[in-house]
Amino acid sequence: MDNFSNRSKVKVTQKEHNFLSQNEVCRVSTSHNDIPHVVPVTYVYENENIIFVTDYGTRKYKNLKINKNISVVVDVYDLSGRNMGIVIQGKAVFIERGEEFKRLYQIFNRKFEWVRKEPWEEGEAPFVKIDAFNKVSWGLLK
């Protein structure tokens, strides 16, 4: 049993909500056999959840099937020193078919040109929703 199973869902502040809504790239960290794996992905932020899509053959998908613990960072750094970001830890929930899949697909299709250029069907690539249980943010001014 992991250390995270009894944690409750976190709530984000308005500043964190605004920051997550205004960005679209995060870095996703997964792990299997104590080997970390970090990759950038595009995401949408909806109902206090970060949601991204992955292919079935990726290392992150394979890791998450074995170990649902996931961490993401959304951050902005600039030369002026106005650095902002948030780290979210949680559990991965796969959405592979059904009405929720179709609804999320439409959101991604509207937001991202790459989805319109490379469409997919149910069962070809799942959405991953992060059920967050911990967060840390810094530098959020808006």
PLY file of the C-alpha trace (Angstrom):
ply
format ascii 1.0
element vertex 142
property float x
property float y
property float z
element edge 141
property int vertex1
property int vertex2
end_header
0.00 0.00 0.00
1.37 3.45 -0.88
1.67 6.45 1.43
-0.85 8.50 -0.54
-4.03 6.40 -0.43
-5.71 8.23 2.46
-5.06 11.80 1.34
-7.91 14.14 0.47
-8.20 16.23 -2.68
-6.57 19.65 -2.51
-8.23 22.93 -3.36
-6.43 25.56 -5.39
-6.45 29.27 -4.65
-7.82 31.76 -7.16
-4.24 32.76 -8.08
-3.31 29.11 -8.67
-6.50 28.58 -10.69
-5.71 31.60 -12.89
-2.10 30.47 -13.41
-3.08 26.92 -14.35
-5.82 28.19 -16.69
-3.44 30.59 -18.48
-0.78 27.97 -19.27
-0.93 24.86 -21.40
2.35 22.97 -20.92
3.41 21.01 -17.86
6.10 18.49 -17.08
4.77 15.11 -15.98
6.77 12.87 -13.67
6.05 9.15 -13.35
8.08 6.31 -11.91
8.49 2.56 -12.05
11.11 0.48 -10.25
12.42 3.69 -8.63
13.39 5.13 -12.02
11.87 8.60 -12.57
10.59 9.65 -15.97
9.78 13.30 -16.78
8.23 14.58 -20.02
6.49 17.77 -21.18
2.84 17.54 -22.22
0.09 19.96 -23.16
-2.83 20.03 -20.76
-6.15 21.60 -19.98
-7.17 22.71 -16.52
-10.79 22.00 -15.68
-12.68 21.60 -12.39
-9.44 21.73 -10.40
-7.92 18.92 -12.48
-5.00 18.87 -14.88
-5.88 16.65 -17.83
-3.56 15.51 -20.63
-3.52 12.81 -23.28
-0.95 10.10 -23.85
-0.44 7.20 -26.22
-0.68 3.62 -25.00
2.90 2.85 -26.03
4.57 5.63 -24.04
6.76 5.14 -21.00
4.49 7.46 -18.96
1.43 5.34 -19.77
3.25 2.12 -18.91
4.54 3.65 -15.66
1.09 4.94 -14.69
-0.53 1.55 -15.30
1.84 0.09 -12.71
2.14 3.09 -10.36
-0.69 5.66 -10.46
1.29 8.26 -8.44
2.05 11.28 -10.59
3.55 14.71 -10.18
3.39 17.69 -12.52
4.99 21.10 -12.57
3.69 24.13 -14.44
6.23 26.93 -14.31
7.27 30.19 -15.93
10.78 31.55 -15.61
12.14 34.77 -17.04
15.37 36.73 -16.83
13.84 39.42 -14.60
13.52 36.90 -11.77
9.72 36.86 -11.81
9.47 33.10 -11.53
6.14 31.39 -10.97
4.99 27.84 -10.71
3.01 25.10 -9.08
3.81 21.47 -8.37
0.88 19.11 -8.04
1.04 15.53 -6.79
-1.79 13.09 -7.23
-3.18 9.89 -8.64
-3.70 9.26 -12.33
-7.20 8.41 -13.53
-7.55 7.11 -17.10
-10.46 8.20 -19.29
-10.50 5.97 -22.36
-14.11 5.89 -23.62
-17.59 7.23 -23.12
-19.18 10.62 -22.71
-16.38 12.02 -20.56
-13.83 11.02 -23.22
-15.91 12.66 -25.97
-16.36 15.85 -23.93
-12.63 16.11 -23.18
-11.76 15.38 -26.79
-13.87 18.34 -27.91
-12.10 20.62 -25.42
-8.67 19.48 -26.64
-9.78 19.73 -30.26
-10.84 23.36 -29.79
-7.71 24.32 -27.86
-4.87 22.53 -29.65
-4.03 22.58 -33.34
-2.03 19.35 -33.00
-5.26 17.52 -32.10
-6.98 18.84 -35.23
-3.97 17.76 -37.33
-3.69 14.29 -35.76
-7.19 13.25 -34.59
-7.81 9.99 -32.75
-10.77 7.88 -31.68
-11.87 6.33 -28.41
-9.58 3.46 -27.50
-6.59 4.89 -29.41
-5.15 7.20 -26.73
-6.46 7.82 -23.20
-6.86 11.06 -21.31
-5.18 11.19 -17.93
-6.84 13.22 -15.18
-4.79 14.02 -12.10
-6.70 13.58 -8.86
-4.52 15.94 -6.81
-3.74 15.41 -3.14
-0.83 17.84 -2.62
0.41 21.10 -4.12
3.07 23.75 -3.66
3.14 27.06 -5.57
5.44 30.06 -5.72
5.54 33.56 -7.18
1.92 33.71 -8.33
0.99 37.37 -8.56
-2.29 37.43 -10.49
0 1
1 2
2 3
3 4
4 5
5 6
6 7
7 8
8 9
9 10
10 11
11 12
12 13
13 14
14 15
15 16
16 17
17 18
18 19
19 20
20 21
21 22
22 23
23 24
24 25
25 26
26 27
27 28
28 29
29 30
30 31
31 32
32 33
33 34
34 35
35 36
36 37
37 38
38 39
39 40
40 41
41 42
42 43
43 44
44 45
45 46
46 47
47 48
48 49
49 50
50 51
51 52
52 53
53 54
54 55
55 56
56 57
57 58
58 59
59 60
60 61
61 62
62 63
63 64
64 65
65 66
66 67
67 68
68 69
69 70
70 71
71 72
72 73
73 74
74 75
75 76
76 77
77 78
78 79
79 80
80 81
81 82
82 83
83 84
84 85
85 86
86 87
87 88
88 89
89 90
90 91
91 92
92 93
93 94
94 95
95 96
96 97
97 98
98 99
99 100
100 101
101 102
102 103
103 104
104 105
105 106
106 107
107 108
108 109
109 110
110 111
111 112
112 113
113 114
114 115
115 116
116 117
117 118
118 119
119 120
120 121
121 122
122 123
123 124
124 125
125 126
126 127
127 128
128 129
129 130
130 131
131 132
132 133
133 134
134 135
135 136
136 137
137 138
138 139
139 140
140 141
